[in-house]
Amino acid sequence: MNSEIEARVAQLLHCDIRRVLQGRRVGLEKESLRVAADGGIAQTPHPNGLGSALTHPWITTDYSEALLELVTPPFSHFCDTLAFLDDTQRFVYGQLDDEILWATSMPCVVAGDDSIPIAQYGTSNAARMKTAYRRGLGHRYGRMMQAIAGVHFNYSYPDEFWRLYQDLREDTRDLQTFVSESYLGMVRNLQRCGWLVPYLFGASPAICASFLGASPTSLEKWFDYSYYAPYGTSLRMGDIGYQNSKEGEAGIEVDYNSLAGYIDSLTWAITTPYPEYEAIGLCRDGEWQQLNTNILQIENEYYSSVRPKQLLDGEEKPTLALKKRGVAYLELRSLDVNAYEPLGISEEQMRFLESFLLFSLLSPSAPYAGDELADIRHNINLVAERGRDPELRLVRDGRPVPLRDWARDIFDAMQAGCDLLDQDTEIHHYCDALQQQRAKIDDPDRTPSAQMLAEMAANKEEFYHFALRKSQEHQKWFLERPLEAEKQALYASAARESIARQCEIEASDSLPFETFLEQYFAQS
């Protein structure tokens, strides 16, 4: 593998690749729960000062009305992406009334499913569809796991890079086909080696006992009101996190071996009825309980640690967008919110992730065969719950291998790409980021998950108290740096415009909701 990567890097070195890669685009989506002063999930509506969650381009909600999702535009430089996220969070804090943003992926104190309010988007058909979808998720999987927060890393290469890379590969297909299938190859490699992300950046080794309720657990008790996994890294990515729990029973097997296969397999799941969901029904007392009774309501219901994405045109189905225009970017979804960073992610993390994506592109990516997807899920779950266990072995090419040995192989293979990204620069940002992460392989105590447990132990504190303390520290950091007047005006204007846009959509709706859904799902 290393020799092939090095050969491709050698080709790229002769192509002014650093200039070409300046055109890459990087965006972030950061989720954060709004939490009330008493430590529970906020029961208040989405603050009016933040604008419309339906139409605002940067500030919306995920599953819950209390689960903010902050979306940056794509930028060419990490510092610009992080600066925009910083500005957005400073604006948000200016609109909160005695509430804070929770600093960890795992929720604060929860009082069962009923304490997690489903997001509301207004009275339009598009708004009702979003809420009905979330109501369906609650019926299918429970609301608790939907309150877990994460950070999504969105990344795309510029067209100039793809044309150059296609020439180097001597590929004669049309450019978009080459781009889409290259992104699918990256997805396969990112899944194969994706366990490395929760190992390095997992920050959810413990949870509040209220998250489990009365459910049995294999986790160990931490003081009186917390549970933890002694070697855990990211419980969010494990069995208690968001999972497609009916996948095996329903026969979902998403095809990542080609874009056409990916689209067809998701389409099949969205159009195939499932008896357990049929028993829930569609409407109850005039309120839609789910969008349909099929295995998946829509594409986004299928959880994956990385997704191939295309920008949507209005209410366009994601699979149709992919079919028409191919893959435009990748969305890496396996990042926990970093409790040690007020923004939830650091520039060093982003540099490592970019080099990890380059490694996934330059590495050979054979189609999945046999039980490989099952092995991938097995590895992710093992690392989520036992990643820092020095004896842990993962399944690689059908055989057990020590996690540390495999990780070292990946880091060795990533070196050439980091050298390429650092070419002709005085400061070797990417090689430095690689070495800083490599140190976590030899010393698991350097990982965020280990640091969290060590800090909780030193302070003799529950998970809740650790997370509250970090949340308050971050709140202070944002509030001490209020937005400049010009930026404040920009965000306030965007909020007003989003509310006006929501009103326009609601006023223009003329179709019955049932007809709106029929037309949405009939897109082809």
C-alpha positions in Angstrom: 0.0 0.0 0.0 2.8 2.4 0.9 4.6 2.0 -2.4 1.4 2.8 -4.4 0.7 5.9 -2.3 4.3 7.1 -2.6 4.2 6.5 -6.4 1.1 8.7 -6.7 2.5 11.3 -4.4 5.7 11.4 -6.6 3.5 12.1 -9.6 1.6 14.9 -7.8 4.8 16.5 -6.7 5.5 17.5 -10.3 2.2 19.2 -10.8 2.2 22.4 -8.6 -0.2 20.5 -6.4 0.0 22.9 -3.4 -1.4 25.7 -5.5 -4.1 23.4 -6.9 -5.1 22.2 -3.4 -5.6 25.8 -2.3 -9.0 25.5 -4.0 -10.2 22.7 -1.7 -13.3 23.5 0.3 -13.7 22.7 4.0 -16.9 23.2 6.1 -18.1 22.2 9.5 -21.4 21.3 11.1 -21.4 21.5 14.9 -24.3 20.3 17.1 -24.8 21.5 20.6 -27.6 21.0 23.1 -29.2 24.1 24.6 -29.2 23.4 28.4 -31.3 25.2 31.0 -29.8 26.6 34.2 -31.0 23.5 36.2 -28.9 21.2 33.9 -31.8 19.7 31.9 -32.4 19.9 28.2 -34.0 23.3 27.4 -37.7 23.1 26.9 -37.9 26.6 25.4 -38.5 27.2 21.6 -35.7 27.9 19.3 -34.8 31.5 20.2 -36.5 34.0 17.9 -33.3 36.0 17.7 -31.6 33.2 15.9 -34.0 33.3 13.0 -35.9 30.5 11.4 -34.5 27.0 11.8 -36.2 26.1 8.5 -34.5 28.6 6.3 -31.4 30.0 8.1 -28.3 29.1 6.2 -26.0 28.8 9.3 -28.1 28.3 12.4 -30.7 25.5 12.5 -31.7 22.5 14.6 -31.1 18.8 14.3 -33.5 16.3 15.9 -34.5 18.3 18.9 -35.8 21.8 19.3 -33.0 22.1 21.8 -30.2 20.6 19.6 -28.7 23.5 17.7 -26.8 22.8 14.5 -24.3 25.5 13.4 -23.3 25.2 9.8 -20.3 27.0 8.2 -20.1 27.8 4.5 -17.2 25.9 2.8 -13.9 27.9 2.9 -10.5 27.3 1.4 -8.6 27.7 4.7 -9.2 26.1 8.1 -8.7 29.4 9.9 -11.6 30.9 8.0 -13.9 27.9 8.7 -13.1 28.0 12.4 -13.4 31.8 12.6 -16.9 31.6 11.1 -17.9 29.0 13.6 -16.5 31.1 16.4 -18.5 34.2 15.2 -21.7 32.1 14.9 -21.4 30.7 18.5 -20.7 34.2 19.8 -23.8 35.4 18.1 -25.8 32.5 19.5 -24.7 33.2 23.0 -25.9 36.8 22.6 -29.4 35.4 22.0 -29.6 32.9 24.8 -31.5 33.7 28.0 -30.0 31.9 31.0 -29.0 28.9 28.9 -25.7 27.4 27.9 -24.4 25.2 25.1 -23.5 21.7 26.3 -19.8 21.0 25.7 -19.9 17.3 25.1 -21.5 14.9 22.7 -23.4 12.9 25.3 -26.4 14.8 26.7 -26.9 16.4 30.0 -29.5 15.3 32.5 -32.5 13.8 30.7 -35.8 12.7 32.1 -36.8 10.1 29.5 -37.9 10.5 25.9 -40.6 13.0 26.8 -38.0 15.5 28.1 -36.5 15.8 24.6 -38.7 18.1 22.5 -38.9 17.4 18.7 -37.7 20.2 16.5 -40.5 22.5 15.0 -40.1 24.4 11.8 -43.4 26.1 11.2 -46.6 25.3 9.3 -45.4 24.9 5.7 -45.3 21.5 4.1 -41.5 21.4 4.1 -41.6 22.2 7.9 -44.2 19.5 8.6 -42.2 17.0 6.7 -39.1 17.7 8.8 -41.0 17.4 12.1 -42.9 14.2 10.9 -39.5 12.6 10.0 -38.2 13.4 13.5 -41.4 12.0 15.1 -40.8 8.8 13.1 -37.2 8.6 14.3 -38.5 8.8 17.8 -40.9 5.9 17.3 -38.3 3.8 15.5 -35.2 4.3 17.7 -36.3 6.4 20.7 -35.5 10.1 21.3 -32.6 9.6 23.6 -30.0 8.7 21.0 -31.2 11.5 18.8 -30.1 14.0 21.5 -26.4 13.0 21.0 -24.3 15.7 19.4 -21.4 15.5 17.0 -19.2 17.5 14.6 -19.3 16.8 10.8 -16.3 17.6 8.6 -17.2 18.4 5.0 -14.5 18.3 2.4 -14.2 18.6 -1.4 -11.3 18.8 -3.9 -11.5 21.4 -6.6 -12.2 20.6 -10.2 -8.7 21.5 -11.3 -7.3 18.8 -8.9 -9.7 16.2 -10.3 -8.7 16.9 -13.9 -5.0 16.7 -13.0 -5.5 13.5 -10.9 -7.5 11.9 -13.7 -4.7 12.6 -16.2 -2.2 11.1 -13.8 -4.3 8.0 -13.4 -4.8 7.8 -17.2 -8.5 7.4 -16.7 -10.7 7.9 -19.8 -14.1 8.2 -18.2 -16.0 11.5 -18.2 -14.8 13.7 -15.4 -17.9 13.5 -13.1 -17.9 9.7 -13.2 -14.2 9.7 -12.3 -14.9 12.2 -9.5 -17.9 10.3 -8.1 -16.2 6.9 -8.2 -13.1 8.3 -6.6 -15.1 9.7 -3.8 -16.8 6.3 -3.3 -13.4 4.7 -3.1 -12.5 7.2 -0.4 -15.7 6.3 1.4 -14.7 2.6 1.5 -11.2 3.4 2.8 -12.5 5.9 5.3 -14.8 3.1 6.6 -12.1 0.5 6.6 -9.8 2.7 8.7 -12.5 4.8 10.2 -12.1 3.3 13.7 -9.0 5.5 13.9 -11.1 8.6 14.3 -12.9 7.6 17.5 -9.6 6.3 18.9 -7.8 9.6 18.3 -10.6 12.1 18.9 -13.3 10.2 20.8 -14.5 12.3 23.8 -17.4 10.3 25.2 -16.1 7.6 27.5 -18.7 8.3 30.1 -22.4 9.2 30.3 -24.9 10.5 32.8 -26.9 7.6 34.3 -30.1 9.4 33.3 -29.3 8.6 29.7 -29.7 4.9 30.3 -32.8 5.2 32.5 -33.6 1.7 33.7 -32.0 -0.1 30.7 -29.4 -2.8 31.5 -25.9 -2.0 30.6 -22.4 -3.5 30.5 -20.9 -0.2 31.4 -19.3 0.3 34.8 -20.6 2.6 37.5 -18.7 5.9 38.1 -19.5 7.3 41.5 -23.3 7.6 41.9 -24.8 9.1 38.8 -22.5 8.1 35.9 -21.4 5.1 33.8 -18.3 4.6 31.8 -16.2 2.2 29.8 -12.7 1.9 31.4 -11.0 1.7 27.9 -13.8 3.5 26.1 -13.2 6.3 23.5 -16.5 7.2 22.0 -19.7 5.7 23.4 -21.5 7.9 21.0 -20.2 5.7 18.2 -20.9 2.4 20.0 -24.1 0.4 20.6 -25.8 3.1 22.8 -25.2 5.8 20.1 -27.2 6.3 16.9 -27.6 3.0 15.1 -29.7 1.5 12.4 -31.0 -1.1 14.8 -33.2 -2.9 12.4 -30.6 -3.2 9.7 -30.0 -6.9 10.0 -33.7 -7.8 10.4 -34.8 -5.6 7.5 -32.0 -6.7 5.2 -30.5 -3.3 4.5 -27.2 -3.6 2.8 -26.1 -0.3 1.4 -23.8 -0.8 -1.6 -20.7 1.3 -1.5 -19.0 -0.3 -4.5 -20.3 2.2 -7.0 -22.4 5.3 -7.0 -25.2 3.5 -8.9 -25.2 0.7 -6.4 -25.3 3.2 -3.5 -28.3 5.1 -5.0 -30.2 1.9 -5.8 -29.7 0.3 -2.4 -30.9 3.4 -0.5 -33.8 3.8 -2.9 -34.8 0.2 -2.2 -34.8 0.8 1.5 -36.9 4.0 1.2 -39.5 2.2 -0.9 -39.7 -1.2 0.8 -42.4 -1.6 3.6 -41.4 -2.9 7.0 -44.0 -4.6 9.2 -42.9 -3.2 12.5 -43.2 0.4 11.1 -46.5 -0.4 9.4 -47.8 -1.2 12.9 -47.0 2.3 14.0 -49.2 3.8 11.4 -48.9 7.1 9.5 -51.4 9.4 11.3 -52.7 9.6 14.8 -55.3 12.2 15.8 -54.5 14.1 12.7 -50.8 14.2 13.4 -48.3 12.4 11.1 -46.2 9.9 13.1 -43.7 9.2 10.3 -43.2 10.0 6.6 -43.9 6.4 5.5 -43.8 2.8 6.9 -40.8 1.7 4.9 -37.4 0.5 6.1 -36.1 4.0 5.8 -38.2 7.1 5.7 -35.6 9.1 3.8 -31.9 8.7 2.9 -30.6 10.5 6.0 -32.2 7.9 8.3 -29.4 5.5 7.3 -26.5 6.2 9.7 -23.1 6.1 8.2 -19.8 7.4 9.5 -19.1 9.1 6.2 -21.5 10.1 3.4 -21.0 11.0 -0.3 -23.0 14.2 -0.8 -24.3 16.6 -3.4 -25.9 20.0 -2.9 -29.7 19.9 -3.1 -31.8 22.0 -5.4 -34.8 23.0 -3.2 -36.8 20.0 -2.0 -34.7 17.6 -4.1 -34.2 14.0 -2.9 -30.5 13.4 -2.0 -30.4 10.2 -4.1 -31.8 12.1 -7.1 -29.2 14.9 -6.7 -26.4 12.2 -6.7 -27.9 10.5 -9.7 -28.1 13.8 -11.7 -24.9 15.5 -10.7 -22.7 13.0 -9.0 -20.8 13.3 -5.7 -19.7 16.9 -4.8 -18.1 16.4 -1.4 -17.7 14.0 1.5 -19.2 14.4 5.0 -17.2 12.7 7.8 -19.6 12.2 10.7 -17.7 10.3 13.3 -16.2 13.2 15.3 -17.3 13.7 18.9 -17.6 17.2 20.2 -14.2 18.0 21.7 -14.9 19.1 25.2 -11.4 20.7 25.4 -12.1 23.0 22.5 -14.7 25.8 22.8 -15.4 25.4 19.1 -15.7 21.6 19.5 -12.8 20.9 17.1 -9.3 22.3 16.6 -7.3 23.3 13.6 -4.8 20.5 14.4 -7.7 18.0 14.2 -8.7 19.4 10.8 -5.2 19.2 9.4 -5.0 15.5 10.4 -8.4 14.8 8.9 -7.4 16.4 5.6 -4.3 14.2 5.4 -6.4 11.2 6.4 -8.8 12.0 3.5 -5.8 12.3 1.1 -4.5 8.9 2.4 -8.0 7.5 1.7 -7.9 8.9 -1.9 -4.3 7.8 -2.8 -4.7 4.3 -1.3 -6.0 1.4 -3.4 -9.7 0.9 -2.7 -11.0 -2.5 -3.8 -14.8 -3.1 -3.7 -16.2 -4.6 -0.5 -16.3 -8.4 -0.5 -17.7 -11.0 1.8 -18.3 -9.9 5.4 -16.1 -6.7 5.1 -18.9 -4.3 6.0 -19.8 -6.4 9.1 -16.1 -6.4 10.1 -16.1 -2.6 9.7 -19.0 -2.2 12.1 -17.4 -4.7 14.5 -14.2 -2.7 14.6 -16.0 0.6 15.2 -17.9 -0.8 18.1 -14.8 -2.4 19.6 -12.8 0.9 19.4 -15.8 2.9 20.7 -16.0 0.7 23.8 -12.5 -0.7 24.3 -10.2 1.4 22.0 -7.5 2.1 24.7 -7.2 -1.5 25.7 -3.6 -2.4 25.0 -4.6 -5.9 24.1 -7.3 -5.0 21.7 -7.3 -6.7 18.3 -9.4 -5.6 15.2 -10.3 -7.5 12.1 -8.2 -6.6 9.1 -8.6 -8.5 5.8 -10.5 -11.2 7.8 -7.7 -11.7 10.3 -7.2 -10.4 13.9 -4.5 -7.7 14.2 -3.4 -5.6 17.2 -5.0 -2.1 16.9 -1.6 -0.5 17.6 0.1 -2.4 14.7 -2.6 -1.4 12.2 -2.6 2.2 13.4 1.2 2.4 12.9 0.8 1.1 9.4 -1.8 3.8 8.6 0.5 6.5 10.0 3.4 5.3 8.0 1.3 5.3 4.9 0.0 8.8 5.7 3.5 10.3 5.9 4.0 10.8 2.1 0.7 12.7 1.8 1.7 14.9 4.8 5.0 15.6 3.1 3.1 16.6 0.0 0.8 18.9 1.8 3.7 20.6 3.6 5.8 20.9 0.4 7.7 24.2 0.1 6.4 25.5 3.5 8.6 26.6 6.4 6.2 25.3 9.0 5.3 21.6 8.6 1.7 21.8 9.9 0.6 18.5 8.5 3.6 16.5 9.5 3.4 18.0 13.0 -0.3 17.1 13.3 0.5 13.6 12.2 3.2 13.2 14.8 1.0 14.6 17.5 -1.7 12.1 16.7 0.9 9.3 16.4 1.9 9.8 20.0 -1.6 8.8 21.0 -0.9 5.3 19.6 2.1 4.7 21.9 0.5 6.5 24.8 -3.4 6.1 25.0 -3.4 8.5 28.0 -2.9 11.3 25.5 -6.3 10.7 24.0 -9.2 13.0 24.9 -11.2 10.1 26.3 -8.4 9.2 28.7 -7.9 12.8 29.7 -11.6 13.2 30.5 -11.6 10.2 32.8 -8.4 11.3 34.5 -9.8 14.8 35.1 -13.1 13.4 36.4 -11.2 11.1 38.8 -8.8 13.9 40.0 -11.8 16.1 40.7 -13.9 13.2 42.1 -16.7 14.5 39.8 -19.6 12.9 37.9 -19.8 13.1 34.1 -22.5 15.7 34.5 -20.4 18.0 36.7 -17.4 17.6 34.3 -19.5 18.5 31.3 -21.2 21.4 33.1 -17.9 22.8 34.2 -16.5 22.7 30.6 -19.7 24.2 29.2 -19.5 27.1 31.7 -15.8 27.6 30.8 -16.7 27.8 27.1 -19.7 30.1 27.8 -17.4 32.5 29.6 -14.9 32.4 26.7 -17.6 33.3 24.2 -19.3 36.0 26.3 -16.1 37.7 27.0 -15.6 38.3 23.3 -18.9 39.8 22.0 -19.2 40.2 18.2 -18.1 43.3 16.5 -21.0 45.6 15.5 -20.6 44.8 11.8 -20.7 41.1 12.3 -23.6 41.4 14.8 -25.5 43.3 12.2 -24.7 40.6 9.5 -26.1 37.8 11.7 -29.1 39.8 12.9 -29.9 40.6 9.2 -29.6 36.9 8.3 -32.0 36.0 11.1 -34.6 38.5 10.0 -34.3 37.3 6.4 -34.7 33.7 7.3 -37.9 34.5 9.2 -39.2 36.4 6.2 -38.3 33.5 3.9 -40.2 31.1 6.2 -43.3 33.4 6.0 -43.1 33.4 2.2 -42.9 29.6 2.1 -45.9 29.3 4.4 -47.9 31.8 2.4 -47.2 30.2 -0.9 -48.1 26.6 0.2 -51.2 25.4 -1.7 -50.8 21.6 -1.7 -52.3 19.3 0.9 -49.5 17.7 2.9 -50.3 14.3 1.6 -49.9 15.5 -2.0 -46.7 17.3 -1.1 -45.3 14.0 0.2 -46.5 12.1 -2.8 -44.8 14.5 -5.1 -41.6 14.5 -3.1 -41.2 10.7 -3.1 -42.3 10.5 -6.8 -39.1 12.4 -7.9 -37.1 10.4 -10.4 
